[in-house]
Amino acid sequence: MRKIELPLRAIETLFGVNDANLKYLESILAVQVQARGNDLAIDGDPQDVATVEAILHDFAHLFNEGNNFNDKELRDAFRQIAEDRSYSFKDHFTKARFNPSGKKAVAAKTANQRKYIEALQNHDLTFGIGPAGTGKTYLAVAAAVQALFLKQVDRIILTRPAVEAGEKLGFLPGDLQDKVDPYLRPLYDGLFDLVDAERVTKMLEKRIIEVAPLAFMRGRTLNNAFIILDEAQNTTGEQMKMFLTRIGFGSKVVVTGDITQIDLPRGQKSGLKEAERVLQNIEEIEFVYFTKKDVVRHRLVQLIVEAYEEESEKNDENN
């Protein structure tokens, strides 16, 4: 049995309402934690006891520094540490979370999201591949906003192929912006969630942030920019090569996509699949893969992704 002393206020925060946080911790690790005054006694599996002891030491240190924690954040940290014992409570609240613009904190919710954030920080070209709802695009936009606010880049460029409209937007009503906006809306959503609306509008007007269809990238060289290509599974091989060769000096590029949701005409190969095959062995390029376990939307989304994956596997076996 191990004993640790914490201030009463820290214990109240750690345990949560009706000890809900403590009960959750005990449900995912084979331990029992009892409080007597300022003292916590930990009993159970020796490895799990050591894990909880490390959590409590980190928690005490961060709490004494004036950090605040809510129940959801604590449980996310407990779950990720239980899944990966090399991960620490301190890392979760110092390295795997950031506040891109001062409006909203962003935190990794899974091990693959942590790996993705690290790749975005350390590589000039990162591919994030996996199902919908895993945070590929949102985390990329968050990293781009942070880079802009830290003056690491001069602008952000967000793009995706408007394949739903066949990249032929002329028949749609309205001016150019009216035509392309519906297909780029998911990128706007991330921006407005992370940065005050007035500020985003001004940066769009000044072209500090540019949101445009992939076809508009042709012939450009993009220097000192953070560039995100979303829905890259719907690029052709030619489009992907065109995009990747736009990278200029001082730029970072993120390519996101889901190879199970290709909307290209039958018989046309995905540029994302081709890039994955051709570029896999270049050390300076990082590929991060997400699975259904990384889905952070409604639990029903995870079940839907799982069902479609099973159906896809059956079809592969039959073909």
N, C-alpha and C positions, 0 to 999 in steps of 0.2 A: 504493500500500500504506500502510495506517495502522498505527501501533503504540500500544499501551496497556499500562500497567504495573498489575498486580494482585498482591496478596499470594498466596503459594502456596496457602494454605488456601482463599482465595476461588476460585482457579482450580480446585482440586479439587472444590469445591461446584458451580461453574458447569459443569464438564465432565461430572460424574457418573461412575458406575461404567463402566469401559471406554469412557469418552468418549461415552456414549450421548446425553447432552444436547447436546453439541457436534455430533454427527453429525445429530441431529434438526434443529438450527438450520441446519446447512449444507444439509439436504435441502429446507428450505422457503424458503431465501434463497440467491441465487447468490453465495455467499462461501466462502472457505477460511480457517480460523483455525488458526494454528500457535503453539505455546507454546515459548518458550526461556527457561527460568528463570522470572522474574517478568514477562517481556515477552510480550504477545500481538500477533501480526502478522495483519492482516486484509487479504485480497485478494479481488477479484472485481468484480461490477457496482457502479459508483460509488454508485448510490442504495441498494443493499443494504448496501454497506460502511458508508455513513453511518447506516443504520438499526441495524446491529450495534454500531457505535461508540456510538450513543446508549444502546443496551441495556446495554452494558458500563459506561458511565459511571454510569448509574442504579444498576446492580447493585453497583458498587464503593461508591457512596455509602450505599446501604441496608445493605450488608454491614458496612461500617465503623461503622454506627450500632448494630450488634448484632442485626440481623434474621436469622432463619434461613429457609432455603428447602429444600423437598424437590424431587425430580426432577419429580413431576407438576405442581407449581405452576410451575416454571420452563418446562416445555414448554407448559403452558396459556398462559403469558405470551408465549412466542415465537410460538405459533400466532396469537394474537389480534393481536399487533403486525404480523405478516406480512400478515394480512387487512386491517388498518386502520393505515396508516402514521402517522395523526394521533394514534394511541394510544401512550402511553409505558409503559415498564417501571415507572417510579415510580408512575404513576397506577394501574396494575394492583394494586400492593401497598399503596397508601395510600387510594385513593378507591373502587376497585371491589371491595373486600373489607372485611368488618366482622365483629365478634364480638358478636352480640346480647346474650348473657347471661354471657359468659366461659367457656362450656362448649366451644363449637365455632366456628371461623372459617367464614364464608360468603363465597364469592367468585364473581363473575360469570365464566362460562365462554365466553360469546359476546358479540358486539357488541350484540345485542338485549337480552340480560340486563343489560348495563351501562346501556343506555338505560332499561330498566325500573326498575332500582335508583335511578337518578337521578330518574325520574318519581315513584317512591314517596316520595322525600325532599322533592321540591319542589312536589307537587300535592296538593290535598285529595281529589281524585277521580281515580283512575287505572283504566283498563281494560286488562287483559292478555289478549289473544286469540290463540289458537294451539293446535297439537296437543298431545296428551299427552306428558309427558316433557321439556317445555321449561323447567320450573322455575317456572312461573307462580305456583302455590299456595305452594310451599316458600319462595320469595323473599319473597312477601307476608307469610307467617307470620313469617319472620326479621325483616322490617322492623317488623312489629307488636311482636314481642318486644323489639327494640331500643328502640322508642319507649316501651314500658312501663318498661323498666329505666332509661331516661334521664329518666323521669317527665314525658315529653311528653304522655302520656295517662294516664288513671286505670284503664282496663281494656281488654281485648281481647274482641271479639265475633266469633266465627267461625260462619258459617251457610251452608247450601246447601239447595236444594229436594230434598225426599225423594221425587223423582218415581218412583224405582224401586218405591216402595211406594204410589204414587199419592197421596202426602201423606195417605193414610188409614191411620193406624197403629193404629187401635183393635183390629183383628182380630189383631194380633201378640201373643204371650205376653209377660208381664213388666210391670214398671212403665214409666213414660214414658221414663226414661233407657235401660232395656234395649231399648226399641223403636227409639229413634232412633240409638243408638250405632253400629250397623253402617253406617248411611248417612253418618255423620260421621267415621268412623274415619280417612280420609285426613288430616283436619285435626288429629286427635289425634297421628297419626304424626309430622307436622312439629314439633309442640310438644315431644313427648318426645325428639325427636332434638336439639333446640336447647337445651332446659332440663332440668336434673336432674329425674327422675321425682317425687321427694318434693316438690320445689318446685312443680311443675305441679299435683300433687294438692291441695296446700294452696291454691293460687290458684283452682283449680276449686271447692273447697269454699267459699271466701270470695267467689265470684262475681267475682273480679278477672278471671278468664278464663271466658267463657261460650261454650259450643258448643251450638247449637240449630238446629232446622229453620227454614227461612225463614218458614213460616206463623206462627211465634211472634214475628215482628218487628212484626206488625200492631198499630197503635195506640200504638207506643212512639216516644219521641224520644230519640235516642242522642247525648248530650253527652260531650265529653272522652273519646272512645273511638276505638280503631283497629278498624274493622269490615271484615271480608273476606266477600264473597259468592262462593263457589266454585261451579263447575258452572253458571254463570249462563245457559248456553245452554238450560237446562231450565226457565227461568222463563217465565211468560206475560208479555205486555205489562203486564197489570194488576199482577202481582206485582213486576215490575221497577220500575214507577212507585211502588208502595207502598214498596218498599225504599229507593229513592233519596230519597224525601221523608221518610225517618226521620232523615236526617243532621242532627245538632245542632251547637251551637257547640263549637269546639275538637276536632272529630273529623276523622279521615282515613278514607277509604273506598277499598277496592280491589275491583274486580269482575273475576273471571277466568272464562274459558270457552273452549270449542272448538266453533265453529259447524258443524263437520263431524260432531259427535257429539250431535245433538239427539234426545232420547228422548221428546219430547212426543207425544201422540196425533196421528195423521195429520190434517192440516188446521189444527192449532193453531200459530200463529206464535210464534217465539222472542222473548222479551223482550230478549235480548241483541242480536239482529239489529235489532230496532226501536230500542233505545237507541243503537246504533252509528249508525243513520241519523239519528235525531232530534237527538242531542247532539254530532255530529261537529264542528260549527262553533263550539262554546263554548270559548274560549281557555283557560279555567281548568281544563278537563278534558283529560286526556292519554290518548290511545289508543296502546298499544304492541302491535305485531303480531309474533308469532313464526312461524317456518317450520320445515320439517323439518330445516334446518341447525342449529337450536337444540336439537334433541333431545339430552339429555345422559344418557339411560339406556343400556342395552345397545344395541350397534350394530344388533341385530336389530329393535329398536323403530323405529329410523329407517327401515329398509327396509320395515317394515310400514306405517308412516305414509305413506311414499312410494307404496306399492302402492294403498292406499285412496284417496289423493289422485288418482291416475291413473284409478281406477275411477269416482270421483265426477265427474271431468271428462268421461269418456265418457258417463256418464248425463246430464249437463247438455247435452251435444251432441245426444243422441238425443231429449231432451224438447222 
